[in-house]
């Protein structure tokens, strides 16, 4: 059964958290993206808490700015260092400062947080699973050199605008549903839509601030952006699950990842999109189970 709590972190941020499984078990943490929330992982939490699937304590926090988690007003409060601080504190509250997360599993913006966290603090987790979330090294390369990826990313400039949250909320969130419906949205039932409505009605400003603060935008500044190479290396076993029909994140983002990740396995799923976690949950869960074993 899913339990929901509000956890106040040592640095004063509240995270609303969904958990399944008692303390004392090996821990999995699942990170969501935009425009989603922690509830999208419920099926995964329940499955991985079962003894036949490892008997984990499975946790999905709402990232800062989402659902009932703290939503600071200042855009700089959404910089990567603050998001990493949040999830680091959550992990340490579960496994202690000397323990290790069994695996960090992340999709979309959750993946952006995970790439940064594992780069900076590889000792906190044993393994990493990334689902359709671009590695910063290949994403920067493609934004700077690929007209196709540049065009596919133009939506970021809209979401970074100060008026984006208000525009997204208009007419029953008419501008948000196409995020799903422009790809395979057969999974988007009326019941699930109502879950999204409930979360979106709590506010969209925090989620849009992720785009506002990000330097990874297809704008005039991207050509001159230089990131230090040490930001890109990942030194724990990493599995990437990628829906190849993702129209926002092109498959070329997978090219060259072996230059940054020594222990890497990539699963390319041809008949899936950015929303593979919804479209093919059984496959995604099986790939995660196999990786954990």
Helices and strands as residue ranges (DSSP letters): E 3-8, E 14-20, E 27-31, G 38-41, H 42-49, G 51-53, E 57-61, G 75-78, H 80-95, E 103-107, H 109-120, G 122-124, E 127-131, H 136-145, H 147-152, H 155-159, H 164-181, H 190-200, H 205-213, G 222-224, G 229-231, E 237-243, G 251-254, G 257-259, E 264-269, H 276-279, H 281-292
